[in-house]
Structures are given as C-alpha cells and as structure tokens.
Amino acid sequence: MCPLWPFHVFFIYGSLLVPLWMLSSSVVASVTDRMGSWAVNFDPVELLLTMDSTSTVKFSAPLRAQEIDIGVVRITTSDENVANPYPADKTYILKTESIPDFDSWSSAFNVTGNILGYAEVHLQLINDSDKTILKNSNPLKVKVVRNQRVVDHLFTYSVAVLVSVIYISFGCALDWSVFKTTFRRPVGPIIGFCCQFIFMPLVSFLFS
C-alpha cells in the first residue's frame, strides 16, 4: 500500500492538472495581449438581476482618434442563456460627429437576466472592415437570482419552527448524567464542531 494513501490521489491529479492549468493560463494571457486590453468603467461594477428582469448599465471608455470611423463596439456575453444584452445585436457604430470627446466616450446598454447563474459581459472594439477584434474590455460580472416568492418565505419560516421544535425535544430528552460526563470530557462535541464548521466548509470550498 502506498505510504501516502489516500492523499496520493491528490498528488497524481495535481501533477496532471497543474501543467494543463499553467498552459491554458499562458494561452489566454497571450490571446488577451494580442487583442489589447480596454479599461472600461461600468456603472454598476457588478450587476445583480432577478430572472426575467432588465437593468441598464452605464459605461465610459477611452478611445483613440484612429479607432473612430474604422471600428464598431459590440456587446458580448460569456453565457447568453444566463444573461444577455438587450437587444441581442446591440452594437455602437463609432463616428467622429457622434463622439466629440473620444477620451471619455460614454453610453449605456441593457442586460436581461434569463436563468439562475453567473455571466460576464464584455465590450469588444472590432475593425469594421475585416471584423478583427482590436480590444476586449474588462468584464462586467452579472449574477442572476430567483425572485422571492411567498412560498419561499413560508418554507424558511417552517424550517425555522421545525428546527426549534427538534432542539427543544433534544433538551427534554437529555440525560443530565450524560451531559455532565460529556461536559467534563468534551472530545466528541469538539470533533463534531471542527468537522462541521471548519473541515466541511474547507473541503466544499476546495471542490467548488
């Protein structure tokens, strides 16, 4: 038997996945460098939506003089099933007469939340002639949550009542001699407390 059992599994998967992760990170970084970074200020910085709702996002972005009249700005999303711009084909045609101050060009767009989940919205500056991506903006993080219904509140209150009844029942059925013995040597409660509030959250965080 391996002397590192059962931790040898983590070493095996780590030795396989870490090089792949480093390679993918370098590829993404190189692609981003080729496209060029675009510092766009979104307002709000992070967007929280409920399902089937739409919110307006304002933004301001710097532009160079040579980028106007040759490019268009397109709004893209990482997962259109979760959240997508509205309308879906939202684009901005850059014209000199419509952008007097290209150092702080500002506008707005709408985002609609569809289903539960997370998505990222980007602005892309695209060359209108050959359709190449010139710049890709920093992401606007979008989180879509469910609408709070009456049944959700009823479920929360009923669970709280049931848990209270269970704890009261535990207290009524408690043997004081067992309680005194456990209080003198609280090994079991300490182990249970550490497993539930320390090790279990850490393990779930590592595997999430």
C-alpha positions as a Markdown table, in Angstrom:
| # | Residue | x | y | z |
|---|---|---|---|---|
| 1 | Met | 0.0 | 0.0 | 0.0 |
| 2 | Cys | 1.2 | 3.5 | -0.8 |
| 3 | Pro | 2.5 | 5.3 | 2.3 |
| 4 | Leu | 0.7 | 8.5 | 1.2 |
| 5 | Trp | -2.7 | 6.7 | 0.9 |
| 6 | Pro | -5.3 | 8.2 | 0.5 |
| 7 | Phe | -3.5 | 11.5 | -0.3 |
| 8 | His | -1.6 | 10.0 | -3.2 |
| 9 | Val | -4.7 | 10.7 | -5.4 |
| 10 | Phe | -4.3 | 14.5 | -4.9 |
| 11 | Phe | -0.7 | 14.3 | -5.9 |
| 12 | Ile | -1.5 | 12.3 | -9.0 |
| 13 | Tyr | -4.2 | 14.6 | -10.2 |
| 14 | Gly | -2.2 | 17.7 | -9.2 |
| 15 | Ser | 0.8 | 16.5 | -11.3 |
| 16 | Leu | -1.5 | 16.1 | -14.3 |
| 17 | Leu | -3.8 | 19.2 | -14.0 |
| 18 | Val | -1.3 | 21.9 | -12.8 |
| 19 | Pro | 0.7 | 21.8 | -16.1 |
| 20 | Leu | -2.5 | 22.0 | -18.1 |
| 21 | Trp | -3.7 | 24.9 | -16.0 |
| 22 | Met | -0.5 | 26.8 | -16.4 |
| 23 | Leu | -0.5 | 26.2 | -20.2 |
| 24 | Ser | -4.1 | 27.4 | -20.5 |
| 25 | Ser | -3.4 | 30.5 | -18.5 |
| 26 | Ser | -0.5 | 31.4 | -20.7 |
| 27 | Val | -2.6 | 30.9 | -23.8 |
| 28 | Val | -5.4 | 33.1 | -22.5 |
| 29 | Ala | -2.9 | 35.7 | -21.5 |
| 30 | Ser | -1.2 | 35.7 | -24.9 |
| 31 | Val | -4.6 | 36.0 | -26.7 |
| 32 | Thr | -5.5 | 38.9 | -24.4 |
| 33 | Asp | -2.3 | 40.7 | -25.1 |
| 34 | Arg | -2.7 | 40.3 | -28.8 |
| 35 | Met | -6.3 | 41.7 | -28.7 |
| 36 | Gly | -5.3 | 44.5 | -26.4 |
| 37 | Ser | -6.8 | 45.4 | -23.0 |
| 38 | Trp | -9.5 | 48.1 | -22.8 |
| 39 | Ala | -10.1 | 49.8 | -19.5 |
| 40 | Val | -13.9 | 50.4 | -19.4 |
| 41 | Asn | -15.6 | 51.8 | -16.3 |
| 42 | Phe | -19.0 | 50.1 | -15.7 |
| 43 | Asp | -21.7 | 51.6 | -13.5 |
| 44 | Pro | -22.6 | 49.5 | -11.6 |
| 45 | Val | -19.4 | 47.5 | -11.3 |
| 46 | Glu | -21.3 | 44.3 | -10.6 |
| 47 | Leu | -24.9 | 43.6 | -11.7 |
| 48 | Leu | -27.4 | 41.7 | -9.6 |
| 49 | Leu | -30.6 | 40.7 | -11.6 |
| 50 | Thr | -33.6 | 38.7 | -10.9 |
| 51 | Met | -35.0 | 36.3 | -13.5 |
| 52 | Asp | -36.8 | 37.9 | -16.4 |
| 53 | Ser | -35.7 | 41.4 | -15.4 |
| 54 | Thr | -33.7 | 44.0 | -17.3 |
| 55 | Ser | -31.3 | 46.6 | -15.9 |
| 56 | Thr | -29.4 | 49.5 | -17.5 |
| 57 | Val | -25.6 | 49.6 | -17.3 |
| 58 | Lys | -23.8 | 52.9 | -18.0 |
| 59 | Phe | -20.2 | 52.8 | -19.1 |
| 60 | Ser | -17.3 | 55.1 | -20.1 |
| 61 | Ala | -14.4 | 54.1 | -22.2 |
| 62 | Pro | -11.4 | 55.8 | -23.7 |
| 63 | Leu | -10.9 | 55.7 | -27.5 |
| 64 | Arg | -8.0 | 56.7 | -29.7 |
| 65 | Ala | -8.6 | 59.0 | -32.6 |
| 66 | Gln | -7.5 | 56.4 | -35.2 |
| 67 | Glu | -10.1 | 53.9 | -33.8 |
| 68 | Ile | -13.0 | 56.2 | -34.7 |
| 69 | Asp | -14.6 | 55.7 | -38.1 |
| 70 | Ile | -12.9 | 52.3 | -38.6 |
| 71 | Gly | -14.5 | 50.3 | -35.8 |
| 72 | Val | -17.7 | 49.3 | -34.1 |
| 73 | Val | -18.3 | 48.4 | -30.4 |
| 74 | Arg | -20.2 | 45.1 | -29.8 |
| 75 | Ile | -21.5 | 43.9 | -26.5 |
| 76 | Thr | -20.8 | 40.2 | -25.9 |
| 77 | Thr | -21.7 | 37.8 | -23.0 |
| 78 | Ser | -20.0 | 34.7 | -21.8 |
| 79 | Asp | -23.3 | 32.8 | -21.4 |
| 80 | Glu | -26.3 | 34.2 | -23.2 |
| 81 | Asn | -28.5 | 31.6 | -21.6 |
| 82 | Val | -27.9 | 33.3 | -18.2 |
| 83 | Ala | -27.7 | 36.9 | -19.1 |
| 84 | Asn | -27.6 | 38.7 | -22.5 |
| 85 | Pro | -27.6 | 42.3 | -23.7 |
| 86 | Tyr | -30.9 | 43.7 | -24.9 |
| 87 | Pro | -31.3 | 43.9 | -27.8 |
| 88 | Ala | -29.1 | 40.9 | -28.6 |
| 89 | Asp | -27.5 | 42.5 | -31.6 |
| 90 | Lys | -26.6 | 45.7 | -29.7 |
| 91 | Thr | -23.6 | 47.5 | -31.4 |
| 92 | Tyr | -22.3 | 51.0 | -31.5 |
| 93 | Ile | -21.0 | 52.5 | -34.8 |
| 94 | Leu | -18.2 | 54.9 | -34.0 |
| 95 | Lys | -18.4 | 58.2 | -35.9 |
| 96 | Thr | -16.5 | 61.3 | -35.3 |
| 97 | Glu | -19.5 | 63.6 | -35.3 |
| 98 | Ser | -21.2 | 61.4 | -32.6 |
| 99 | Ile | -18.2 | 61.2 | -30.3 |
| 100 | Pro | -16.8 | 64.7 | -29.8 |
| 101 | Asp | -14.7 | 63.7 | -26.8 |
| 102 | Phe | -13.1 | 60.3 | -27.5 |
| 103 | Asp | -11.0 | 60.5 | -24.3 |
| 104 | Ser | -14.1 | 59.7 | -22.3 |
| 105 | Trp | -16.7 | 58.2 | -24.6 |
| 106 | Ser | -19.8 | 57.2 | -22.6 |
| 107 | Ser | -23.0 | 55.4 | -23.3 |
| 108 | Ala | -25.3 | 52.7 | -21.9 |
| 109 | Phe | -26.9 | 49.3 | -22.6 |
| 110 | Asn | -29.4 | 47.0 | -21.1 |
| 111 | Val | -28.8 | 43.5 | -19.7 |
| 112 | Thr | -31.6 | 40.9 | -19.3 |
| 113 | Gly | -31.4 | 38.1 | -16.8 |
| 114 | Asn | -32.8 | 34.8 | -18.1 |
| 115 | Ile | -31.9 | 31.9 | -15.7 |
| 116 | Leu | -30.0 | 31.4 | -12.5 |
| 117 | Gly | -26.3 | 31.6 | -12.8 |
| 118 | Tyr | -23.3 | 33.8 | -13.4 |
| 119 | Ala | -22.1 | 35.5 | -16.6 |
| 120 | Glu | -19.6 | 38.2 | -17.8 |
| 121 | Val | -20.4 | 40.9 | -20.2 |
| 122 | His | -17.6 | 42.5 | -22.3 |
| 123 | Leu | -17.3 | 45.3 | -24.8 |
| 124 | Gln | -15.3 | 44.5 | -27.9 |
| 125 | Leu | -13.9 | 47.0 | -30.3 |
| 126 | Ile | -14.0 | 45.4 | -33.8 |
| 127 | Asn | -12.5 | 46.6 | -37.0 |
| 128 | Asp | -15.5 | 47.1 | -39.3 |
| 129 | Ser | -13.6 | 46.3 | -42.5 |
| 130 | Asp | -12.0 | 42.9 | -41.7 |
| 131 | Lys | -14.1 | 42.1 | -38.5 |
| 132 | Thr | -10.9 | 41.6 | -36.4 |
| 133 | Ile | -11.1 | 42.2 | -32.6 |
| 134 | Leu | -9.0 | 45.2 | -31.7 |
| 135 | Lys | -9.7 | 45.4 | -28.0 |
| 136 | Asn | -11.5 | 43.4 | -25.4 |
| 137 | Ser | -12.7 | 45.2 | -22.2 |
| 138 | Asn | -12.6 | 44.1 | -18.6 |
| 139 | Pro | -15.7 | 42.1 | -17.6 |
| 140 | Leu | -18.9 | 43.2 | -16.1 |
| 141 | Lys | -19.9 | 40.4 | -13.7 |
| 142 | Val | -23.6 | 39.6 | -13.8 |
| 143 | Lys | -25.4 | 37.4 | -11.2 |
| 144 | Val | -29.0 | 36.2 | -11.8 |
| 145 | Val | -31.0 | 35.1 | -8.8 |
| 146 | Arg | -34.6 | 33.9 | -8.4 |
| 147 | Asn | -37.5 | 36.1 | -7.4 |
| 148 | Gln | -38.5 | 35.7 | -3.8 |
| 149 | Arg | -42.0 | 34.2 | -3.7 |
| 150 | Val | -44.4 | 33.8 | -0.9 |
| 151 | Val | -43.8 | 30.0 | -0.8 |
| 152 | Asp | -40.1 | 30.7 | -0.3 |
| 153 | His | -40.8 | 32.7 | 2.8 |
| 154 | Leu | -43.2 | 30.1 | 4.1 |
| 155 | Phe | -40.6 | 27.4 | 3.6 |
| 156 | Thr | -37.9 | 29.4 | 5.5 |
| 157 | Tyr | -40.3 | 30.1 | 8.4 |
| 158 | Ser | -41.5 | 26.5 | 8.6 |
| 159 | Val | -37.9 | 25.1 | 8.7 |
| 160 | Ala | -37.0 | 27.5 | 11.5 |
| 161 | Val | -40.0 | 26.4 | 13.5 |
| 162 | Leu | -39.3 | 22.7 | 12.9 |
| 163 | Val | -35.6 | 23.1 | 13.9 |
| 164 | Ser | -36.7 | 24.9 | 17.1 |
| 165 | Val | -39.1 | 22.0 | 18.0 |
| 166 | Ile | -36.3 | 19.5 | 17.3 |
| 167 | Tyr | -33.8 | 21.3 | 19.6 |
| 168 | Ile | -36.5 | 21.6 | 22.3 |
| 169 | Ser | -37.2 | 17.9 | 22.0 |
| 170 | Phe | -33.5 | 17.1 | 22.4 |
| 171 | Gly | -33.3 | 19.2 | 25.5 |
| 172 | Cys | -36.4 | 17.5 | 27.0 |
| 173 | Ala | -34.9 | 14.0 | 26.3 |
| 174 | Leu | -31.4 | 15.0 | 27.7 |
| 175 | Asp | -29.9 | 12.8 | 30.4 |
| 176 | Trp | -28.1 | 15.1 | 32.9 |
| 177 | Ser | -25.7 | 12.5 | 33.9 |
| 178 | Val | -24.6 | 12.0 | 30.3 |
| 179 | Phe | -24.4 | 15.8 | 29.9 |
| 180 | Lys | -22.1 | 16.1 | 32.9 |
| 181 | Thr | -19.8 | 13.4 | 31.7 |
| 182 | Thr | -19.7 | 14.9 | 28.2 |
| 183 | Phe | -19.1 | 18.4 | 29.7 |
| 184 | Arg | -16.1 | 17.1 | 31.7 |
| 185 | Arg | -14.5 | 15.5 | 28.6 |
| 186 | Pro | -16.0 | 17.3 | 25.5 |
| 187 | Val | -13.9 | 15.3 | 23.0 |
| 188 | Gly | -16.9 | 14.3 | 20.8 |
| 189 | Pro | -18.5 | 17.8 | 20.6 |
| 190 | Ile | -15.2 | 19.4 | 19.8 |
| 191 | Ile | -14.6 | 16.8 | 17.0 |
| 192 | Gly | -18.1 | 17.4 | 15.6 |
| 193 | Phe | -17.8 | 21.2 | 15.8 |
| 194 | Cys | -14.4 | 21.2 | 14.0 |
| 195 | Cys | -15.8 | 18.8 | 11.3 |
| 196 | Gln | -18.9 | 20.8 | 10.7 |
| 197 | Phe | -17.7 | 24.4 | 10.9 |
| 198 | Ile | -14.0 | 24.0 | 9.8 |
| 199 | Phe | -13.3 | 20.9 | 7.7 |
| 200 | Met | -16.6 | 20.6 | 5.9 |
| 201 | Pro | -16.6 | 24.3 | 4.6 |
| 202 | Leu | -12.9 | 24.0 | 3.6 |
| 203 | Val | -13.5 | 20.8 | 1.7 |
| 204 | Ser | -16.6 | 22.2 | -0.1 |
| 205 | Phe | -14.6 | 25.4 | -0.9 |
| 206 | Leu | -11.8 | 23.4 | -2.4 |
| 207 | Phe | -14.1 | 21.2 | -4.5 |
| 208 | Ser | -16.3 | 24.1 | -5.6 |
